[in-house]
Amino acid sequence: MTDSPTGVIHDIGYRKYDGPRLGRGQVARALYAHSLRGAYGLGRSARAKVLPMLLLGVMCIPAFVIAVIANVASGVTTELVLPYSRYAVVTQGILTIFVAAQAPASLSRDLRFKTVPLYFSRPLERSDYVLAKYAGLATALFLLLTAPLLIMYVGALLAELPAGRETGDLLLALVGAVVFAVVFAGIALVVASLTARRGLGVAAIITIFALSFPAVSVMQGVIRYEVENPDLAGYLGLLSPISLVDGFQTWVLDASSSAVAQPPGATGGVVFVLVTFAVIGACWALLNLRYRKASVS
């Protein structure tokens, strides 16, 4: 008695991949591009585009009004009604909504559906994943800030304000925008990485950004004017991400401050700079620590 075959191999037409294998760097760049596009709903459903595009439009409206005022009052005024460097603080509510919506969207799905280990089945390190997500959201925030600043700049040039001065002020404001974007993105992503529930992440991020600045401003006002201790009032700005970056650009970039109390002197300025970089470094370290655990869960 002969043995009958136990199985049959079928050729169903799959082809072996013979193209180039681009490796770790290309995977990280692709994830970065996907994260950046996703922050504005690109490549996703129309519903996903509504909020980010609406916020981008709302973000640009005050800049357009400022540009119009500059041109209407051309010859009467010699500067914009709002300095470039103060725009991020004035529009902090829009920035908060944007980062609160997009940081959990960037991370929550991977955590909820436990797809993070799939990323690391490819030549992608944990630090690459964190860098791509961090850079994607920070770039999205930077673009959100850059668009209105450019509108103000074009308006200033059309109003024939001094081109050299406006260009210098714009470049300094763009440096400040980079710091705002990196700090905001880092804090928001750390909070979002702690929960797979998107709604909880949104609420926590809004609470941190929306409540910290008013609370710190009130305390600064009381201590500066009632207690008459401006140095202590200035240092309280370290307790809010918004006033922290505002103090950074006030001291480093000689920008106009929007805080109740500025960093106290050169020592205070150095402290604000060090704490700003410490916050960015801490966010990077915490995200890497978080995904070292998530990648094996």
Contacts in CASP RR format, 6 or more apart in sequence:
PFRMAT RR
TARGET T0000
AUTHOR 0000-0000-0000
METHOD contacts of the structure
MODEL  1
MTDSPTGVIHDIGYRKYDGPRLGRGQVARALYAHSLRGAYGLGRSARAKV
LPMLLLGVMCIPAFVIAVIANVASGVTTELVLPYSRYAVVTQGILTIFVA
AQAPASLSRDLRFKTVPLYFSRPLERSDYVLAKYAGLATALFLLLTAPLL
IMYVGALLAELPAGRETGDLLLALVGAVVFAVVFAGIALVVASLTARRGL
GVAAIITIFALSFPAVSVMQGVIRYEVENPDLAGYLGLLSPISLVDGFQT
WVLDASSSAVAQPPGATGGVVFVLVTFAVIGACWALLNLRYRKASVS
23 123 0 8 1.000
24 123 0 8 1.000
24 124 0 8 1.000
24 125 0 8 1.000
24 128 0 8 1.000
25 128 0 8 1.000
27 122 0 8 1.000
27 123 0 8 1.000
27 124 0 8 1.000
27 128 0 8 1.000
28 124 0 8 1.000
28 128 0 8 1.000
28 129 0 8 1.000
28 131 0 8 1.000
28 132 0 8 1.000
29 132 0 8 1.000
31 119 0 8 1.000
31 124 0 8 1.000
31 128 0 8 1.000
31 129 0 8 1.000
31 132 0 8 1.000
31 133 0 8 1.000
32 131 0 8 1.000
32 132 0 8 1.000
32 135 0 8 1.000
32 136 0 8 1.000
35 106 0 8 1.000
35 132 0 8 1.000
35 133 0 8 1.000
35 135 0 8 1.000
35 136 0 8 1.000
35 137 0 8 1.000
36 135 0 8 1.000
36 136 0 8 1.000
36 139 0 8 1.000
36 140 0 8 1.000
37 43 0 8 1.000
38 44 0 8 1.000
38 48 0 8 1.000
38 102 0 8 1.000
38 105 0 8 1.000
38 106 0 8 1.000
39 52 0 8 1.000
39 102 0 8 1.000
39 105 0 8 1.000
39 106 0 8 1.000
39 136 0 8 1.000
39 137 0 8 1.000
39 140 0 8 1.000
40 49 0 8 1.000
40 52 0 8 1.000
40 53 0 8 1.000
40 56 0 8 1.000
40 140 0 8 1.000
41 48 0 8 1.000
41 49 0 8 1.000
41 52 0 8 1.000
41 53 0 8 1.000
42 49 0 8 1.000
51 97 0 8 1.000
51 101 0 8 1.000
52 98 0 8 1.000
52 101 0 8 1.000
52 102 0 8 1.000
52 140 0 8 1.000
55 94 0 8 1.000
55 97 0 8 1.000
55 98 0 8 1.000
55 144 0 8 1.000
56 144 0 8 1.000
56 147 0 8 1.000
58 94 0 8 1.000
59 91 0 8 1.000
59 94 0 8 1.000
59 144 0 8 1.000
59 145 0 8 1.000
59 147 0 8 1.000
59 148 0 8 1.000
60 147 0 8 1.000
60 148 0 8 1.000
60 151 0 8 1.000
62 82 0 8 1.000
62 87 0 8 1.000
62 90 0 8 1.000
62 91 0 8 1.000
62 148 0 8 1.000
63 87 0 8 1.000
63 147 0 8 1.000
63 148 0 8 1.000
63 149 0 8 1.000
63 151 0 8 1.000
63 152 0 8 1.000
64 148 0 8 1.000
64 151 0 8 1.000
66 80 0 8 1.000
66 81 0 8 1.000
66 82 0 8 1.000
66 152 0 8 1.000
67 151 0 8 1.000
67 152 0 8 1.000
67 154 0 8 1.000
67 155 0 8 1.000
67 156 0 8 1.000
67 158 0 8 1.000
67 159 0 8 1.000
69 81 0 8 1.000
70 77 0 8 1.000
70 80 0 8 1.000
70 81 0 8 1.000
70 155 0 8 1.000
70 156 0 8 1.000
70 158 0 8 1.000
70 159 0 8 1.000
70 161 0 8 1.000
71 155 0 8 1.000
71 158 0 8 1.000
71 159 0 8 1.000
73 159 0 8 1.000
74 159 0 8 1.000
74 160 0 8 1.000
75 159 0 8 1.000
75 160 0 8 1.000
78 161 0 8 1.000
78 162 0 8 1.000
79 161 0 8 1.000
80 152 0 8 1.000
80 156 0 8 1.000
80 161 0 8 1.000
82 90 0 8 1.000
82 152 0 8 1.000
83 169 0 8 1.000
83 173 0 8 1.000
83 255 0 8 1.000
83 256 0 8 1.000
84 149 0 8 1.000
84 152 0 8 1.000
84 153 0 8 1.000
84 169 0 8 1.000
84 170 0 8 1.000
84 172 0 8 1.000
84 173 0 8 1.000
85 169 0 8 1.000
85 172 0 8 1.000
85 173 0 8 1.000
85 176 0 8 1.000
85 249 0 8 1.000
85 253 0 8 1.000
85 255 0 8 1.000
85 256 0 8 1.000
86 255 0 8 1.000
86 256 0 8 1.000
86 257 0 8 1.000
86 258 0 8 1.000
87 145 0 8 1.000
87 148 0 8 1.000
87 149 0 8 1.000
87 152 0 8 1.000
87 173 0 8 1.000
88 95 0 8 1.000
88 145 0 8 1.000
88 176 0 8 1.000
88 177 0 8 1.000
88 180 0 8 1.000
88 245 0 8 1.000
89 242 0 8 1.000
89 246 0 8 1.000
89 258 0 8 1.000
89 259 0 8 1.000
90 258 0 8 1.000
91 148 0 8 1.000
92 209 0 8 1.000
92 213 0 8 1.000
92 242 0 8 1.000
93 209 0 8 1.000
93 210 0 8 1.000
94 144 0 8 1.000
95 141 0 8 1.000
95 144 0 8 1.000
95 145 0 8 1.000
95 180 0 8 1.000
95 184 0 8 1.000
95 209 0 8 1.000
96 205 0 8 1.000
96 206 0 8 1.000
96 209 0 8 1.000
96 210 0 8 1.000
97 206 0 8 1.000
98 140 0 8 1.000
98 141 0 8 1.000
98 144 0 8 1.000
99 137 0 8 1.000
99 141 0 8 1.000
99 184 0 8 1.000
99 185 0 8 1.000
99 188 0 8 1.000
99 205 0 8 1.000
99 209 0 8 1.000
100 188 0 8 1.000
100 201 0 8 1.000
100 202 0 8 1.000
100 205 0 8 1.000
100 206 0 8 1.000
100 209 0 8 1.000
101 202 0 8 1.000
102 137 0 8 1.000
102 140 0 8 1.000
103 137 0 8 1.000
103 185 0 8 1.000
103 188 0 8 1.000
103 189 0 8 1.000
103 191 0 8 1.000
103 192 0 8 1.000
103 201 0 8 1.000
103 205 0 8 1.000
104 192 0 8 1.000
104 198 0 8 1.000
104 199 0 8 1.000
104 201 0 8 1.000
104 202 0 8 1.000
104 205 0 8 1.000
105 198 0 8 1.000
106 133 0 8 1.000
106 136 0 8 1.000
106 137 0 8 1.000
106 189 0 8 1.000
106 192 0 8 1.000
107 133 0 8 1.000
107 189 0 8 1.000
107 192 0 8 1.000
107 193 0 8 1.000
108 192 0 8 1.000
108 195 0 8 1.000
108 196 0 8 1.000
108 197 0 8 1.000
108 198 0 8 1.000
108 201 0 8 1.000
109 115 0 8 1.000
110 116 0 8 1.000
110 119 0 8 1.000
111 193 0 8 1.000
111 195 0 8 1.000
111 196 0 8 1.000
111 294 0 8 1.000
112 196 0 8 1.000
112 197 0 8 1.000
112 198 0 8 1.000
114 297 0 8 1.000
116 129 0 8 1.000
116 291 0 8 1.000
116 294 0 8 1.000
116 295 0 8 1.000
116 297 0 8 1.000
117 295 0 8 1.000
117 296 0 8 1.000
117 297 0 8 1.000
119 129 0 8 1.000
119 295 0 8 1.000
120 126 0 8 1.000
120 129 0 8 1.000
120 295 0 8 1.000
126 288 0 8 1.000
126 291 0 8 1.000
126 292 0 8 1.000
126 295 0 8 1.000
127 288 0 8 1.000
129 291 0 8 1.000
130 284 0 8 1.000
130 287 0 8 1.000
130 288 0 8 1.000
130 291 0 8 1.000
133 189 0 8 1.000
133 287 0 8 1.000
134 185 0 8 1.000
134 186 0 8 1.000
134 189 0 8 1.000
134 283 0 8 1.000
134 284 0 8 1.000
134 287 0 8 1.000
136 185 0 8 1.000
137 185 0 8 1.000
137 186 0 8 1.000
137 188 0 8 1.000
137 189 0 8 1.000
138 181 0 8 1.000
138 182 0 8 1.000
138 184 0 8 1.000
138 185 0 8 1.000
138 186 0 8 1.000
139 181 0 8 1.000
141 180 0 8 1.000
141 181 0 8 1.000
141 184 0 8 1.000
141 185 0 8 1.000
142 177 0 8 1.000
142 178 0 8 1.000
142 181 0 8 1.000
145 177 0 8 1.000
145 180 0 8 1.000
145 181 0 8 1.000
146 174 0 8 1.000
146 177 0 8 1.000
149 170 0 8 1.000
149 173 0 8 1.000
149 174 0 8 1.000
149 177 0 8 1.000
150 170 0 8 1.000
152 170 0 8 1.000
153 166 0 8 1.000
153 167 0 8 1.000
153 170 0 8 1.000
156 166 0 8 1.000
157 163 0 8 1.000
157 166 0 8 1.000
172 249 0 8 1.000
172 253 0 8 1.000
172 254 0 8 1.000
172 255 0 8 1.000
173 253 0 8 1.000
173 255 0 8 1.000
175 249 0 8 1.000
175 253 0 8 1.000
176 245 0 8 1.000
176 248 0 8 1.000
176 249 0 8 1.000
176 253 0 8 1.000
176 255 0 8 1.000
179 245 0 8 1.000
179 248 0 8 1.000
179 249 0 8 1.000
179 276 0 8 1.000
180 245 0 8 1.000
182 280 0 8 1.000
183 241 0 8 1.000
183 244 0 8 1.000
183 245 0 8 1.000
183 276 0 8 1.000
183 279 0 8 1.000
183 280 0 8 1.000
183 283 0 8 1.000
184 209 0 8 1.000
184 241 0 8 1.000
186 280 0 8 1.000
186 283 0 8 1.000
186 284 0 8 1.000
186 287 0 8 1.000
187 205 0 8 1.000
187 208 0 8 1.000
187 209 0 8 1.000
187 241 0 8 1.000
187 279 0 8 1.000
187 283 0 8 1.000
188 205 0 8 1.000
188 209 0 8 1.000
189 283 0 8 1.000
189 287 0 8 1.000
190 283 0 8 1.000
190 286 0 8 1.000
190 287 0 8 1.000
190 290 0 8 1.000
191 201 0 8 1.000
191 204 0 8 1.000
191 205 0 8 1.000
191 208 0 8 1.000
192 201 0 8 1.000
192 205 0 8 1.000
193 286 0 8 1.000
193 287 0 8 1.000
193 290 0 8 1.000
193 291 0 8 1.000
193 294 0 8 1.000
194 201 0 8 1.000
194 204 0 8 1.000
194 290 0 8 1.000
195 201 0 8 1.000
195 204 0 8 1.000
208 241 0 8 1.000
209 241 0 8 1.000
209 242 0 8 1.000
212 239 0 8 1.000
212 240 0 8 1.000
212 241 0 8 1.000
212 242 0 8 1.000
213 240 0 8 1.000
213 241 0 8 1.000
213 242 0 8 1.000
213 243 0 8 1.000
215 240 0 8 1.000
216 236 0 8 1.000
216 237 0 8 1.000
216 239 0 8 1.000
216 240 0 8 1.000
216 243 0 8 1.000
217 240 0 8 1.000
217 243 0 8 1.000
217 259 0 8 1.000
217 260 0 8 1.000
219 233 0 8 1.000
219 236 0 8 1.000
220 233 0 8 1.000
220 234 0 8 1.000
220 236 0 8 1.000
220 237 0 8 1.000
220 243 0 8 1.000
220 259 0 8 1.000
220 260 0 8 1.000
220 261 0 8 1.000
221 233 0 8 1.000
221 260 0 8 1.000
221 261 0 8 1.000
223 229 0 8 1.000
223 232 0 8 1.000
223 233 0 8 1.000
223 236 0 8 1.000
223 261 0 8 1.000
224 230 0 8 1.000
224 233 0 8 1.000
224 234 0 8 1.000
224 260 0 8 1.000
224 261 0 8 1.000
230 261 0 8 1.000
230 264 0 8 1.000
231 264 0 8 1.000
233 260 0 8 1.000
233 261 0 8 1.000
234 259 0 8 1.000
234 261 0 8 1.000
234 262 0 8 1.000
234 263 0 8 1.000
234 264 0 8 1.000
234 268 0 8 1.000
235 263 0 8 1.000
235 264 0 8 1.000
235 268 0 8 1.000
235 271 0 8 1.000
236 243 0 8 1.000
236 261 0 8 1.000
237 243 0 8 1.000
237 244 0 8 1.000
237 247 0 8 1.000
237 259 0 8 1.000
237 261 0 8 1.000
238 244 0 8 1.000
238 271 0 8 1.000
238 272 0 8 1.000
238 275 0 8 1.000
241 279 0 8 1.000
243 259 0 8 1.000
244 272 0 8 1.000
244 275 0 8 1.000
244 276 0 8 1.000
244 279 0 8 1.000
245 276 0 8 1.000
246 257 0 8 1.000
246 258 0 8 1.000
246 259 0 8 1.000
247 257 0 8 1.000
247 259 0 8 1.000
247 262 0 8 1.000
247 263 0 8 1.000
247 269 0 8 1.000
247 272 0 8 1.000
248 269 0 8 1.000
248 272 0 8 1.000
248 273 0 8 1.000
248 276 0 8 1.000
249 255 0 8 1.000
250 256 0 8 1.000
250 257 0 8 1.000
250 259 0 8 1.000
250 262 0 8 1.000
250 263 0 8 1.000
251 262 0 8 1.000
251 263 0 8 1.000
251 265 0 8 1.000
251 268 0 8 1.000
251 269 0 8 1.000
251 272 0 8 1.000
251 273 0 8 1.000
252 269 0 8 1.000
252 273 0 8 1.000
263 269 0 8 1.000
263 271 0 8 1.000
263 272 0 8 1.000
END
